[in-house]
Amino acid sequence: MATTSNYTNTINQTETTVPQLGAFLQAHNEIEYILPPLVGIMITTRFKLRGATALLVNLTVAGFVRQIIEQLKEQTETIPVIDTEQTNISQPVTTVASDDSPTYTIVHSVPGRIRLRIPKVASDPNYVRRLEQLLTADSHVLGVRINTAAASIAIQYQADGMSDWELGMLLMNIIQEADCDEEEIPEA
């Protein structure tokens, strides 16, 4: 009988916790932007994933976390939420590298935008031109900002019904294609 009682208590706690969590998420929208990439980075770091695999896993996990957050927000009841003071959360950085792909770091990602740190951007102008040309030629890429001094690239994209996995594959292929030295792109 004690087991049944504990099981019932657990169900009752879950029934009240989910709406409270949903209300908290609605009151603190910034969590919706911080948590998905943070969980993706934590998983890729924990499993020591590198290169294309890390990029794909990061984007896929972030997509799943966004879906979970949306589902929790939909299950919200009118429950008062105590405001907490705002805190700054610094996002850890995940290095992505393997023998078959260029070294890059996922610095930041939110739906529609990802920022990568690619050391080669600071030292190879031909690579930068190839990468920018390939990215801007893709229909899913809305904008590209390259900062050679910081060795970073910000990619604004529109998924157009693509899954996070497909989008990750697309970006990974573009980055790897730019790394090929076969075709020199003339300066504009």
N, C-alpha and C positions, 0 to 999 in steps of 0.2 A: 504494500500500500504506500509506503514511503516513496517508492520509485514513481508511482502514478502521480502523487502529489508534487514531486519535484518536476516531473514532466509538464504538468499543468501550469506550474509557476513559470517555467521557462517559456511556454507558449504565451501566457499572459504578458510577460515582460517584452517579448518580441512584438506582440500586437500593439503595445503602447510605445515601444521604442522606435519603430519604423516611421510612424507619423511625426514623432518628435524630431527625428533625424531629417525627415523631409522638410519640416518647418524651419529647422536650423539652416539647411542648405538654401532655402529660398531667402532667408534673412541675410545670408552671407554669400552672395553670388560670386565673390572672388575665389571661393573654394572650387567652384566649377572650372575655373581657369588654371588654378595651381595644381590641384590634385591629379588630374589625368596624366600630364607629362611627368610629374613627380613619381607616380607609381610606375610608369613606363621606364623611367631612368633607374629607379630602384631595382626593378626586375632585371634589366639588362646588366646592371652593375653586379647584382647578386650572382647571376649565372655566368658572369664574365663573358658576355656575348660581344662579338666584335664584327666589324665590317657591315655588310649588307644585312646580316641576320639581326644585328642590334637595331638598325634603323627600322626594319620591318616589325620586329617585336615591339619596339617602343611605340610606333604608330598604332599597331593593333591593340595593345594593352590600353593605350590612352583612349582609343575608341570605345573599348568595352567599359572602361571606368566612366566615360561620359554617358553611355547608355544607362548604366546603373544609377548615376546621379539623377538623370532625367526620370527614371522610374520611381526613385525615392521621392523626388519633388512632386510627382503626380499623386502620391499616396498621403499627402499632407492633410492633416485636420487643422482646425483652428485651435492651435495650442500656443500660448504665449511663449516666446523665446527670449531668454535673457540675453541682452547685448553684451558682447565681450569686447574688450579694447582691441583695437587693430594691432596686428603684429606684422613685422616684415619677415618673410620666409625666404631665405636664400636657397635657390634651386641648385642641387648638386649637378655637376657636369659629368657626362658619360663619354669616354673616349671610344671611338668606333674605328677599329682597324683590323685588317687581316692581310695575309700574304697576297690575296687576289684582289684587293680593293685599296683605294687611297685612304690615308689616315684622315679622319675627320671626327669632330666632336659635336654632339647635339647640345647646343647651348640653351635653346628655348623652343618650345613648340606649343601652339594653341591651334584650334581649328582654323584652317585657312592660312596659317603662316608657320614656317619653321626657320630657325636660324642655326647655321652650322659653322663651326670653326674648322677651316681647312688650311693647315700650315702652308701648303703649296701655293695658295692664293697670294701670299706675301712675297713669294720668291720667283714665280713663273708667270710672266705676263701672257705668254701664249696659252697656257692652261686656263687662265682667267678669261681670255677672249673665247676660247672653245667652249668653256662651261657656260658663259653668259649667252653665247649664240645658241647653244643647244637648249638651254632653259627657256629663253624667250621664244624659240621656235615651237615649243610645245603648247598645245591649246589649253592645257590645264593650268599653266603658269600664267598668273596675272601680272606679276611684277618680280623684278630681281634687283636687289641692292647689294653691291659688293664693296666692302671696305678692305682694301689691300693692306692698310696699316695695321688693322686688327686681325687680318687673315680670316675674315668672316664673310658669310653670304646669307642674306635674308631672302627667302623665297615665299612669295605670296601666291597661293594657289586656290583653285576652285575644283572640288572633287567631282562635281557633276555626276553623282550616283556611283562613283567608284568607292570601293571599300578601302579602309585604311591600308590593308595589305596590298591591294593593287596600286594605290598611290605610292606607298613605300617602294614597291618594285620599280615603278616608273622613275622616281627620283634617284634610286640607287643605280639604275641603268644609265641615266643621263650623267651622273657623276663618274661612273666607270668609263663611259664612252669619251668623256672629256679628258680623261687621264691617258687615253691612247695617244701616242705621238705620231701616228700615221699621217694625219693631215694637218698641215700648218694652216692656220687661218690668217689671212692678211690683215694688217692693221687698217682701221677705218680712217 
